[in-house]
Amino acid sequence: MVVADEDVAKLRPSPPAFTWIYDITDETQPLPIATWQVHGLDQDGAPQPAMTGCHQPSERFHGTVIPFAWFAQGLRLIDIADPFAPKEVGHFMPDTPKGADRASSNDVTIDERGLIYLVDRIAGIDIIETSVMN
């Protein structure tokens, strides 16, 4: 099972949110087996602004590669073929929207052709084609 913390509405200063992988072989005893964070984003656990880390994975995907919207870090393609060691196999960083200081990738989905749609809260939508998803 993939669980994404959402990096918004922080109740106190905290590091950026990330994603978890759980073994739910026994659904009554979910067991966390791995986490994944954008490399270099959380160097020391120091508090960071809201909307820096993970937002959400695509609810649609094929195979073991899951597209994630990662707020200020754009699109992240995470392969969970080895659930104990998720790894990034691609990414896309949208341009910073005019009048903003960073991207704000909010939602992501993928269609039946493998096109990825990444929504930015300020700038609209990017449509990304990649061979990683095929």
JOSULNOR-V469049 format. One record per backbone hydrogen bond with DSSP energy under -0.5 kcal/mol. NH is the residue of the N-H (numbers start at 1). CO is the residue of the C=O. If there is no record, write none. Layout:
<<NH;CO> <NH;CO>>
This chain:
<<3;20> <5;3> <5;18> <7;5> <7;54> <8;6> <19;36> <20;3> <21;34> <22;1> <23;31> <24;22> <27;25> <29;26> <31;23> <32;30> <33;21> <34;21> <36;19> <41;38> <42;38> <43;41> <48;14> <51;7> <52;49> <54;17> <55;69> <56;69> <58;67> <65;62> <66;64> <66;78> <67;65> <68;76> <69;56> <70;68> <70;74> <71;105> <72;51> <73;70> <74;71> <75;92> <76;68> <77;90> <78;66> <78;76> <79;77> <79;87> <80;64> <80;78> <83;81> <85;82> <87;79> <89;77> <90;77> <92;75> <94;92> <100;97> <105;71> <106;119> <107;119> <109;117> <111;115> <114;111> <116;128> <117;109> <118;116> <118;126> <119;107> <119;117> <120;124> <121;104> <124;120> <126;118> <128;116> <128;126> <134;131>>
